[in-house]
Amino acid sequence: MEIIFGILMLLLMGGAIVFFISFVIAKITKVIFHWRKQEFSSKQFWQTIAIAALLILIISGMVCGGVL
């Protein structure tokens, strides 16, 4: 039972790290959009988070898988 709990906590922490990095990337993108006087909608914000998270997971999977 402790092993399962440990694995779940590790996955939760990894997901939180990926979400945090994606959130920071989306915030930087939002600042750039506002700096250029362009509109950045809530939908674009969440799409940026999703795309950044997918890219982070793909890159980390390739690194851990030994491709890179």
mmCIF file of the N, C-alpha and C atoms, coordinates in Angstrom:
data_MODEL
# 
_entry.id   MODEL 
# 
loop_
_atom_site.group_PDB 
_atom_site.id 
_atom_site.type_symbol 
_atom_site.label_atom_id 
_atom_site.label_alt_id 
_atom_site.label_comp_id 
_atom_site.label_asym_id 
_atom_site.label_entity_id 
_atom_site.label_seq_id 
_atom_site.pdbx_PDB_ins_code 
_atom_site.Cartn_x 
_atom_site.Cartn_y 
_atom_site.Cartn_z 
_atom_site.occupancy 
_atom_site.B_iso_or_equiv 
_atom_site.pdbx_formal_charge 
_atom_site.auth_seq_id 
_atom_site.auth_comp_id 
_atom_site.auth_asym_id 
_atom_site.auth_atom_id 
_atom_site.pdbx_PDB_model_num 
ATOM 1   N N  . MET A 1 1  ? 0.823  -1.198 0.000   1.00 0.00 ? 1  MET A N  1 
ATOM 2   C CA . MET A 1 1  ? 0.000  0.000  0.000   1.00 0.00 ? 1  MET A CA 1 
ATOM 3   C C  . MET A 1 1  ? 0.864  1.257  0.000   1.00 0.00 ? 1  MET A C  1 
ATOM 4   N N  . GLU A 1 2  ? 1.975  1.216  0.730   1.00 0.00 ? 2  GLU A N  1 
ATOM 5   C CA . GLU A 1 2  ? 2.856  2.378  0.789   1.00 0.00 ? 2  GLU A CA 1 
ATOM 6   C C  . GLU A 1 2  ? 3.507  2.647  -0.559  1.00 0.00 ? 2  GLU A C  1 
ATOM 7   N N  . ILE A 1 3  ? 3.788  1.583  -1.305  1.00 0.00 ? 3  ILE A N  1 
ATOM 8   C CA . ILE A 1 3  ? 4.408  1.754  -2.624  1.00 0.00 ? 3  ILE A CA 1 
ATOM 9   C C  . ILE A 1 3  ? 3.432  2.443  -3.569  1.00 0.00 ? 3  ILE A C  1 
ATOM 10  N N  . ILE A 1 4  ? 2.183  2.038  -3.547  1.00 0.00 ? 4  ILE A N  1 
ATOM 11  C CA . ILE A 1 4  ? 1.168  2.659  -4.409  1.00 0.00 ? 4  ILE A CA 1 
ATOM 12  C C  . ILE A 1 4  ? 0.992  4.125  -4.038  1.00 0.00 ? 4  ILE A C  1 
ATOM 13  N N  . PHE A 1 5  ? 0.949  4.402  -2.743  1.00 0.00 ? 5  PHE A N  1 
ATOM 14  C CA . PHE A 1 5  ? 0.824  5.790  -2.287  1.00 0.00 ? 5  PHE A CA 1 
ATOM 15  C C  . PHE A 1 5  ? 2.022  6.621  -2.734  1.00 0.00 ? 5  PHE A C  1 
ATOM 16  N N  . GLY A 1 6  ? 3.209  6.056  -2.641  1.00 0.00 ? 6  GLY A N  1 
ATOM 17  C CA . GLY A 1 6  ? 4.417  6.754  -3.079  1.00 0.00 ? 6  GLY A CA 1 
ATOM 18  C C  . GLY A 1 6  ? 4.400  7.043  -4.567  1.00 0.00 ? 6  GLY A C  1 
ATOM 19  N N  . ILE A 1 7  ? 3.966  6.078  -5.359  1.00 0.00 ? 7  ILE A N  1 
ATOM 20  C CA . ILE A 1 7  ? 3.883  6.268  -6.812  1.00 0.00 ? 7  ILE A CA 1 
ATOM 21  C C  . ILE A 1 7  ? 2.859  7.340  -7.150  1.00 0.00 ? 7  ILE A C  1 
ATOM 22  N N  . LEU A 1 8  ? 1.714  7.314  -6.486  1.00 0.00 ? 8  LEU A N  1 
ATOM 23  C CA . LEU A 1 8  ? 0.689  8.326  -6.741  1.00 0.00 ? 8  LEU A CA 1 
ATOM 24  C C  . LEU A 1 8  ? 1.177  9.720  -6.368  1.00 0.00 ? 8  LEU A C  1 
ATOM 25  N N  . MET A 1 9  ? 1.886  9.838  -5.266  1.00 0.00 ? 9  MET A N  1 
ATOM 26  C CA . MET A 1 9  ? 2.419  11.142 -4.858  1.00 0.00 ? 9  MET A CA 1 
ATOM 27  C C  . MET A 1 9  ? 3.456  11.642 -5.854  1.00 0.00 ? 9  MET A C  1 
ATOM 28  N N  . LEU A 1 10 ? 4.286  10.737 -6.361  1.00 0.00 ? 10 LEU A N  1 
ATOM 29  C CA . LEU A 1 10 ? 5.294  11.104 -7.351  1.00 0.00 ? 10 LEU A CA 1 
ATOM 30  C C  . LEU A 1 10 ? 4.634  11.592 -8.634  1.00 0.00 ? 10 LEU A C  1 
ATOM 31  N N  . LEU A 1 11 ? 3.600  10.895 -9.081  1.00 0.00 ? 11 LEU A N  1 
ATOM 32  C CA . LEU A 1 11 ? 2.874  11.320 -10.281 1.00 0.00 ? 11 LEU A CA 1 
ATOM 33  C C  . LEU A 1 11 ? 2.186  12.662 -10.071 1.00 0.00 ? 11 LEU A C  1 
ATOM 34  N N  . LEU A 1 12 ? 1.612  12.857 -8.892  1.00 0.00 ? 12 LEU A N  1 
ATOM 35  C CA . LEU A 1 12 ? 0.947  14.119 -8.585  1.00 0.00 ? 12 LEU A CA 1 
ATOM 36  C C  . LEU A 1 12 ? 1.941  15.273 -8.566  1.00 0.00 ? 12 LEU A C  1 
ATOM 37  N N  . MET A 1 13 ? 3.098  15.055 -7.986  1.00 0.00 ? 13 MET A N  1 
ATOM 38  C CA . MET A 1 13 ? 4.121  16.101 -7.950  1.00 0.00 ? 13 MET A CA 1 
ATOM 39  C C  . MET A 1 13 ? 4.636  16.400 -9.350  1.00 0.00 ? 13 MET A C  1 
ATOM 40  N N  . GLY A 1 14 ? 4.829  15.360 -10.165 1.00 0.00 ? 14 GLY A N  1 
ATOM 41  C CA . GLY A 1 14 ? 5.276  15.561 -11.543 1.00 0.00 ? 14 GLY A CA 1 
ATOM 42  C C  . GLY A 1 14 ? 4.258  16.342 -12.350 1.00 0.00 ? 14 GLY A C  1 
ATOM 43  N N  . GLY A 1 15 ? 2.987  16.021 -12.168 1.00 0.00 ? 15 GLY A N  1 
ATOM 44  C CA . GLY A 1 15 ? 1.931  16.753 -12.865 1.00 0.00 ? 15 GLY A CA 1 
ATOM 45  C C  . GLY A 1 15 ? 1.860  18.198 -12.429 1.00 0.00 ? 15 GLY A C  1 
ATOM 46  N N  . ALA A 1 16 ? 2.082  18.441 -11.147 1.00 0.00 ? 16 ALA A N  1 
ATOM 47  C CA . ALA A 1 16 ? 2.064  19.818 -10.645 1.00 0.00 ? 16 ALA A CA 1 
ATOM 48  C C  . ALA A 1 16 ? 3.224  20.618 -11.225 1.00 0.00 ? 16 ALA A C  1 
ATOM 49  N N  . ILE A 1 17 ? 4.376  19.977 -11.362 1.00 0.00 ? 17 ILE A N  1 
ATOM 50  C CA . ILE A 1 17 ? 5.537  20.668 -11.938 1.00 0.00 ? 17 ILE A CA 1 
ATOM 51  C C  . ILE A 1 17 ? 5.282  21.008 -13.397 1.00 0.00 ? 17 ILE A C  1 
ATOM 52  N N  . VAL A 1 18 ? 4.740  20.053 -14.148 1.00 0.00 ? 18 VAL A N  1 
ATOM 53  C CA . VAL A 1 18 ? 4.432  20.299 -15.569 1.00 0.00 ? 18 VAL A CA 1 
ATOM 54  C C  . VAL A 1 18 ? 3.398  21.413 -15.692 1.00 0.00 ? 18 VAL A C  1 
ATOM 55  N N  . PHE A 1 19 ? 2.355  21.386 -14.856 1.00 0.00 ? 19 PHE A N  1 
ATOM 56  C CA . PHE A 1 19 ? 1.336  22.432 -14.917 1.00 0.00 ? 19 PHE A CA 1 
ATOM 57  C C  . PHE A 1 19 ? 1.927  23.791 -14.561 1.00 0.00 ? 19 PHE A C  1 
ATOM 58  N N  . PHE A 1 20 ? 2.797  23.848 -13.550 1.00 0.00 ? 20 PHE A N  1 
ATOM 59  C CA . PHE A 1 20 ? 3.400  25.117 -13.146 1.00 0.00 ? 20 PHE A CA 1 
ATOM 60  C C  . PHE A 1 20 ? 4.254  25.703 -14.266 1.00 0.00 ? 20 PHE A C  1 
ATOM 61  N N  . ILE A 1 21 ? 5.084  24.875 -14.893 1.00 0.00 ? 21 ILE A N  1 
ATOM 62  C CA . ILE A 1 21 ? 5.923  25.362 -15.992 1.00 0.00 ? 21 ILE A CA 1 
ATOM 63  C C  . ILE A 1 21 ? 5.052  25.832 -17.150 1.00 0.00 ? 21 ILE A C  1 
ATOM 64  N N  . SER A 1 22 ? 4.008  25.081 -17.479 1.00 0.00 ? 22 SER A N  1 
ATOM 65  C CA . SER A 1 22 ? 3.094  25.471 -18.554 1.00 0.00 ? 22 SER A CA 1 
ATOM 66  C C  . SER A 1 22 ? 2.377  26.772 -18.219 1.00 0.00 ? 22 SER A C  1 
ATOM 67  N N  . PHE A 1 23 ? 2.004  26.929 -16.952 1.00 0.00 ? 23 PHE A N  1 
ATOM 68  C CA . PHE A 1 23 ? 1.331  28.151 -16.510 1.00 0.00 ? 23 PHE A CA 1 
ATOM 69  C C  . PHE A 1 23 ? 2.247  29.360 -16.660 1.00 0.00 ? 23 PHE A C  1 
ATOM 70  N N  . VAL A 1 24 ? 3.513  29.202 -16.299 1.00 0.00 ? 24 VAL A N  1 
ATOM 71  C CA . VAL A 1 24 ? 4.481  30.296 -16.438 1.00 0.00 ? 24 VAL A CA 1 
ATOM 72  C C  . VAL A 1 24 ? 4.666  30.655 -17.911 1.00 0.00 ? 24 VAL A C  1 
ATOM 73  N N  . ILE A 1 25 ? 4.754  29.652 -18.772 1.00 0.00 ? 25 ILE A N  1 
ATOM 74  C CA . ILE A 1 25 ? 4.893  29.904 -20.210 1.00 0.00 ? 25 ILE A CA 1 
ATOM 75  C C  . ILE A 1 25 ? 3.672  30.657 -20.735 1.00 0.00 ? 25 ILE A C  1 
ATOM 76  N N  . ALA A 1 26 ? 2.477  30.262 -20.303 1.00 0.00 ? 26 ALA A N  1 
ATOM 77  C CA . ALA A 1 26 ? 1.254  30.941 -20.744 1.00 0.00 ? 26 ALA A CA 1 
ATOM 78  C C  . ALA A 1 26 ? 1.210  32.380 -20.236 1.00 0.00 ? 26 ALA A C  1 
ATOM 79  N N  . LYS A 1 27 ? 1.651  32.606 -19.005 1.00 0.00 ? 27 LYS A N  1 
ATOM 80  C CA . LYS A 1 27 ? 1.680  33.977 -18.468 1.00 0.00 ? 27 LYS A CA 1 
ATOM 81  C C  . LYS A 1 27 ? 2.655  34.851 -19.247 1.00 0.00 ? 27 LYS A C  1 
ATOM 82  N N  . ILE A 1 28 ? 3.821  34.314 -19.587 1.00 0.00 ? 28 ILE A N  1 
ATOM 83  C CA . ILE A 1 28 ? 4.789  35.066 -20.385 1.00 0.00 ? 28 ILE A CA 1 
ATOM 84  C C  . ILE A 1 28 ? 4.200  35.389 -21.752 1.00 0.00 ? 28 ILE A C  1 
ATOM 85  N N  . THR A 1 29 ? 3.521  34.422 -22.353 1.00 0.00 ? 29 THR A N  1 
ATOM 86  C CA . THR A 1 29 ? 2.872  34.646 -23.648 1.00 0.00 ? 29 THR A CA 1 
ATOM 87  C C  . THR A 1 29 ? 1.806  35.727 -23.539 1.00 0.00 ? 29 THR A C  1 
ATOM 88  N N  . LYS A 1 30 ? 1.040  35.703 -22.450 1.00 0.00 ? 30 LYS A N  1 
ATOM 89  C CA . LYS A 1 30 ? 0.005  36.715 -22.242 1.00 0.00 ? 30 LYS A CA 1 
ATOM 90  C C  . LYS A 1 30 ? 0.614  38.108 -22.108 1.00 0.00 ? 30 LYS A C  1 
ATOM 91  N N  . VAL A 1 31 ? 1.724  38.214 -21.386 1.00 0.00 ? 31 VAL A N  1 
ATOM 92  C CA . VAL A 1 31 ? 2.404  39.505 -21.234 1.00 0.00 ? 31 VAL A CA 1 
ATOM 93  C C  . VAL A 1 31 ? 2.893  40.009 -22.586 1.00 0.00 ? 31 VAL A C  1 
ATOM 94  N N  . ILE A 1 32 ? 3.437  39.122 -23.405 1.00 0.00 ? 32 ILE A N  1 
ATOM 95  C CA . ILE A 1 32 ? 3.906  39.517 -24.739 1.00 0.00 ? 32 ILE A CA 1 
ATOM 96  C C  . ILE A 1 32 ? 2.740  40.007 -25.589 1.00 0.00 ? 32 ILE A C  1 
ATOM 97  N N  . PHE A 1 33 ? 1.604  39.310 -25.521 1.00 0.00 ? 33 PHE A N  1 
ATOM 98  C CA . PHE A 1 33 ? 0.430  39.736 -26.289 1.00 0.00 ? 33 PHE A CA 1 
ATOM 99  C C  . PHE A 1 33 ? -0.035 41.118 -25.849 1.00 0.00 ? 33 PHE A C  1 
ATOM 100 N N  . HIS A 1 34 ? -0.103 41.352 -24.539 1.00 0.00 ? 34 HIS A N  1 
ATOM 101 C CA . HIS A 1 34 ? -0.543 42.658 -24.045 1.00 0.00 ? 34 HIS A CA 1 
ATOM 102 C C  . HIS A 1 34 ? 0.470  43.747 -24.364 1.00 0.00 ? 34 HIS A C  1 
ATOM 103 N N  . TRP A 1 35 ? 1.751  43.395 -24.366 1.00 0.00 ? 35 TRP A N  1 
ATOM 104 C CA . TRP A 1 35 ? 2.805  44.348 -24.702 1.00 0.00 ? 35 TRP A CA 1 
ATOM 105 C C  . TRP A 1 35 ? 2.682  44.791 -26.158 1.00 0.00 ? 35 TRP A C  1 
ATOM 106 N N  . ARG A 1 36 ? 2.223  43.888 -27.024 1.00 0.00 ? 36 ARG A N  1 
ATOM 107 C CA . ARG A 1 36 ? 2.036  44.211 -28.443 1.00 0.00 ? 36 ARG A CA 1 
ATOM 108 C C  . ARG A 1 36 ? 0.631  44.740 -28.731 1.00 0.00 ? 36 ARG A C  1 
ATOM 109 N N  . LYS A 1 37 ? -0.135 45.007 -27.691 1.00 0.00 ? 37 LYS A N  1 
ATOM 110 C CA . LYS A 1 37 ? -1.492 45.556 -27.798 1.00 0.00 ? 37 LYS A CA 1 
ATOM 111 C C  . LYS A 1 37 ? -2.435 44.614 -28.553 1.00 0.00 ? 37 LYS A C  1 
ATOM 112 N N  . GLN A 1 38 ? -2.276 43.319 -28.330 1.00 0.00 ? 38 GLN A N  1 
ATOM 113 C CA . GLN A 1 38 ? -3.145 42.324 -28.947 1.00 0.00 ? 38 GLN A CA 1 
ATOM 114 C C  . GLN A 1 38 ? -3.989 41.653 -27.866 1.00 0.00 ? 38 GLN A C  1 
ATOM 115 N N  . GLU A 1 39 ? -5.123 41.138 -28.270 1.00 0.00 ? 39 GLU A N  1 
ATOM 116 C CA . GLU A 1 39 ? -6.033 40.468 -27.344 1.00 0.00 ? 39 GLU A CA 1 
ATOM 117 C C  . GLU A 1 39 ? -5.561 39.034 -27.100 1.00 0.00 ? 39 GLU A C  1 
ATOM 118 N N  . PHE A 1 40 ? -5.621 38.596 -25.855 1.00 0.00 ? 40 PHE A N  1 
ATOM 119 C CA . PHE A 1 40 ? -5.267 37.223 -25.479 1.00 0.00 ? 40 PHE A CA 1 
ATOM 120 C C  . PHE A 1 40 ? -6.412 36.681 -24.641 1.00 0.00 ? 40 PHE A C  1 
ATOM 121 N N  . SER A 1 41 ? -7.251 35.870 -25.262 1.00 0.00 ? 41 SER A N  1 
ATOM 122 C CA . SER A 1 41 ? -8.470 35.405 -24.595 1.00 0.00 ? 41 SER A CA 1 
ATOM 123 C C  . SER A 1 41 ? -8.166 34.291 -23.587 1.00 0.00 ? 41 SER A C  1 
ATOM 124 N N  . SER A 1 42 ? -9.165 33.992 -22.786 1.00 0.00 ? 42 SER A N  1 
ATOM 125 C CA . SER A 1 42 ? -9.041 32.918 -21.808 1.00 0.00 ? 42 SER A CA 1 
ATOM 126 C C  . SER A 1 42 ? -8.854 31.574 -22.514 1.00 0.00 ? 42 SER A C  1 
ATOM 127 N N  . LYS A 1 43 ? -9.536 31.406 -23.639 1.00 0.00 ? 43 LYS A N  1 
ATOM 128 C CA . LYS A 1 43 ? -9.403 30.164 -24.410 1.00 0.00 ? 43 LYS A CA 1 
ATOM 129 C C  . LYS A 1 43 ? -7.972 30.000 -24.911 1.00 0.00 ? 43 LYS A C  1 
ATOM 130 N N  . GLN A 1 44 ? -7.377 31.082 -25.407 1.00 0.00 ? 44 GLN A N  1 
ATOM 131 C CA . GLN A 1 44 ? -5.989 31.024 -25.869 1.00 0.00 ? 44 GLN A CA 1 
ATOM 132 C C  . GLN A 1 44 ? -5.042 30.708 -24.715 1.00 0.00 ? 44 GLN A C  1 
ATOM 133 N N  . PHE A 1 45 ? -5.344 31.254 -23.539 1.00 0.00 ? 45 PHE A N  1 
ATOM 134 C CA . PHE A 1 45 ? -4.513 31.007 -22.361 1.00 0.00 ? 45 PHE A CA 1 
ATOM 135 C C  . PHE A 1 45 ? -4.485 29.519 -22.024 1.00 0.00 ? 45 PHE A C  1 
ATOM 136 N N  . TRP A 1 46 ? -5.660 28.890 -21.966 1.00 0.00 ? 46 TRP A N  1 
ATOM 137 C CA . TRP A 1 46 ? -5.724 27.469 -21.622 1.00 0.00 ? 46 TRP A CA 1 
ATOM 138 C C  . TRP A 1 46 ? -5.187 26.589 -22.737 1.00 0.00 ? 46 TRP A C  1 
ATOM 139 N N  . GLN A 1 47 ? -5.345 27.023 -23.993 1.00 0.00 ? 47 GLN A N  1 
ATOM 140 C CA . GLN A 1 47 ? -4.750 26.275 -25.097 1.00 0.00 ? 47 GLN A CA 1 
ATOM 141 C C  . GLN A 1 47 ? -3.227 26.329 -25.020 1.00 0.00 ? 47 GLN A C  1 
ATOM 142 N N  . THR A 1 48 ? -2.689 27.479 -24.635 1.00 0.00 ? 48 THR A N  1 
ATOM 143 C CA . THR A 1 48 ? -1.242 27.612 -24.479 1.00 0.00 ? 48 THR A CA 1 
ATOM 144 C C  . THR A 1 48 ? -0.738 26.697 -23.370 1.00 0.00 ? 48 THR A C  1 
ATOM 145 N N  . ILE A 1 49 ? -1.480 26.616 -22.276 1.00 0.00 ? 49 ILE A N  1 
ATOM 146 C CA . ILE A 1 49 ? -1.099 25.708 -21.187 1.00 0.00 ? 49 ILE A CA 1 
ATOM 147 C C  . ILE A 1 49 ? -1.114 24.261 -21.674 1.00 0.00 ? 49 ILE A C  1 
ATOM 148 N N  . ALA A 1 50 ? -2.148 23.879 -22.406 1.00 0.00 ? 50 ALA A N  1 
ATOM 149 C CA . ALA A 1 50 ? -2.257 22.501 -22.891 1.00 0.00 ? 50 ALA A CA 1 
ATOM 150 C C  . ALA A 1 50 ? -1.125 22.157 -23.862 1.00 0.00 ? 50 ALA A C  1 
ATOM 151 N N  . ILE A 1 51 ? -0.845 23.050 -24.799 1.00 0.00 ? 51 ILE A N  1 
ATOM 152 C CA . ILE A 1 51 ? 0.214  22.797 -25.779 1.00 0.00 ? 51 ILE A CA 1 
ATOM 153 C C  . ILE A 1 51 ? 1.575  22.733 -25.095 1.00 0.00 ? 51 ILE A C  1 
ATOM 154 N N  . ALA A 1 52 ? 1.830  23.651 -24.164 1.00 0.00 ? 52 ALA A N  1 
ATOM 155 C CA . ALA A 1 52 ? 3.107  23.640 -23.446 1.00 0.00 ? 52 ALA A CA 1 
ATOM 156 C C  . ALA A 1 52 ? 3.263  22.355 -22.633 1.00 0.00 ? 52 ALA A C  1 
ATOM 157 N N  . ALA A 1 53 ? 2.195  21.916 -21.985 1.00 0.00 ? 53 ALA A N  1 
ATOM 158 C CA . ALA A 1 53 ? 2.260  20.681 -21.197 1.00 0.00 ? 53 ALA A CA 1 
ATOM 159 C C  . ALA A 1 53 ? 2.543  19.480 -22.097 1.00 0.00 ? 53 ALA A C  1 
ATOM 160 N N  . LEU A 1 54 ? 1.887  19.422 -23.244 1.00 0.00 ? 54 LEU A N  1 
ATOM 161 C CA . LEU A 1 54 ? 2.131  18.314 -24.172 1.00 0.00 ? 54 LEU A CA 1 
ATOM 162 C C  . LEU A 1 54 ? 3.575  18.308 -24.657 1.00 0.00 ? 54 LEU A C  1 
ATOM 163 N N  . LEU A 1 55 ? 4.102  19.480 -24.999 1.00 0.00 ? 55 LEU A N  1 
ATOM 164 C CA . LEU A 1 55 ? 5.492  19.553 -25.452 1.00 0.00 ? 55 LEU A CA 1 
ATOM 165 C C  . LEU A 1 55 ? 6.466  19.150 -24.343 1.00 0.00 ? 55 LEU A C  1 
ATOM 166 N N  . ILE A 1 56 ? 6.204  19.594 -23.123 1.00 0.00 ? 56 ILE A N  1 
ATOM 167 C CA . ILE A 1 56 ? 7.066  19.219 -21.994 1.00 0.00 ? 56 ILE A CA 1 
ATOM 168 C C  . ILE A 1 56 ? 7.038  17.710 -21.788 1.00 0.00 ? 56 ILE A C  1 
ATOM 169 N N  . LEU A 1 57 ? 5.849  17.112 -21.851 1.00 0.00 ? 57 LEU A N  1 
ATOM 170 C CA . LEU A 1 57 ? 5.736  15.667 -21.646 1.00 0.00 ? 57 LEU A CA 1 
ATOM 171 C C  . LEU A 1 57 ? 6.393  14.883 -22.775 1.00 0.00 ? 57 LEU A C  1 
ATOM 172 N N  . ILE A 1 58 ? 6.273  15.363 -24.012 1.00 0.00 ? 58 ILE A N  1 
ATOM 173 C CA . ILE A 1 58 ? 6.921  14.687 -25.139 1.00 0.00 ? 58 ILE A CA 1 
ATOM 174 C C  . ILE A 1 58 ? 8.439  14.743 -24.990 1.00 0.00 ? 58 ILE A C  1 
ATOM 175 N N  . ILE A 1 59 ? 8.960  15.918 -24.666 1.00 0.00 ? 59 ILE A N  1 
ATOM 176 C CA . ILE A 1 59 ? 10.412 16.067 -24.519 1.00 0.00 ? 59 ILE A CA 1 
ATOM 177 C C  . ILE A 1 59 ? 10.929 15.233 -23.348 1.00 0.00 ? 59 ILE A C  1 
ATOM 178 N N  . SER A 1 60 ? 10.228 15.264 -22.215 1.00 0.00 ? 60 SER A N  1 
ATOM 179 C CA . SER A 1 60 ? 10.691 14.480 -21.066 1.00 0.00 ? 60 SER A CA 1 
ATOM 180 C C  . SER A 1 60 ? 10.591 12.984 -21.350 1.00 0.00 ? 60 SER A C  1 
ATOM 181 N N  . GLY A 1 61 ? 9.576  12.577 -22.089 1.00 0.00 ? 61 GLY A N  1 
ATOM 182 C CA . GLY A 1 61 ? 9.459  11.170 -22.471 1.00 0.00 ? 61 GLY A CA 1 
ATOM 183 C C  . GLY A 1 61 ? 10.588 10.726 -23.377 1.00 0.00 ? 61 GLY A C  1 
ATOM 184 N N  . MET A 1 62 ? 10.989 11.606 -24.292 1.00 0.00 ? 62 MET A N  1 
ATOM 185 C CA . MET A 1 62 ? 12.098 11.274 -25.182 1.00 0.00 ? 62 MET A CA 1 
ATOM 186 C C  . MET A 1 62 ? 13.415 11.215 -24.411 1.00 0.00 ? 62 MET A C  1 
ATOM 187 N N  . VAL A 1 63 ? 13.602 12.119 -23.464 1.00 0.00 ? 63 VAL A N  1 
ATOM 188 C CA . VAL A 1 63 ? 14.832 12.118 -22.663 1.00 0.00 ? 63 VAL A CA 1 
ATOM 189 C C  . VAL A 1 63 ? 14.890 10.865 -21.784 1.00 0.00 ? 63 VAL A C  1 
ATOM 190 N N  . CYS A 1 64 ? 13.795 10.568 -21.093 1.00 0.00 ? 64 CYS A N  1 
ATOM 191 C CA . CYS A 1 64 ? 13.774 9.398  -20.212 1.00 0.00 ? 64 CYS A CA 1 
ATOM 192 C C  . CYS A 1 64 ? 13.796 8.092  -21.002 1.00 0.00 ? 64 CYS A C  1 
ATOM 193 N N  . GLY A 1 65 ? 13.261 8.125  -22.212 1.00 0.00 ? 65 GLY A N  1 
ATOM 194 C CA . GLY A 1 65 ? 13.253 6.931  -23.053 1.00 0.00 ? 65 GLY A CA 1 
ATOM 195 C C  . GLY A 1 65 ? 14.566 6.676  -23.755 1.00 0.00 ? 65 GLY A C  1 
ATOM 196 N N  . GLY A 1 66 ? 15.475 7.628  -23.688 1.00 0.00 ? 66 GLY A N  1 
ATOM 197 C CA . GLY A 1 66 ? 16.785 7.435  -24.280 1.00 0.00 ? 66 GLY A CA 1 
ATOM 198 C C  . GLY A 1 66 ? 16.903 7.863  -25.725 1.00 0.00 ? 66 GLY A C  1 
ATOM 199 N N  . VAL A 1 67 ? 15.886 8.507  -26.271 1.00 0.00 ? 67 VAL A N  1 
ATOM 200 C CA . VAL A 1 67 ? 15.941 8.949  -27.660 1.00 0.00 ? 67 VAL A CA 1 
ATOM 201 C C  . VAL A 1 67 ? 16.852 10.158 -27.795 1.00 0.00 ? 67 VAL A C  1 
ATOM 202 N N  . LEU A 1 68 ? 16.796 11.065 -26.831 1.00 0.00 ? 68 LEU A N  1 
ATOM 203 C CA . LEU A 1 68 ? 17.650 12.261 -26.869 1.00 0.00 ? 68 LEU A CA 1 
ATOM 204 C C  . LEU A 1 68 ? 18.848 12.098 -25.958 1.00 0.00 ? 68 LEU A C  1 
# 
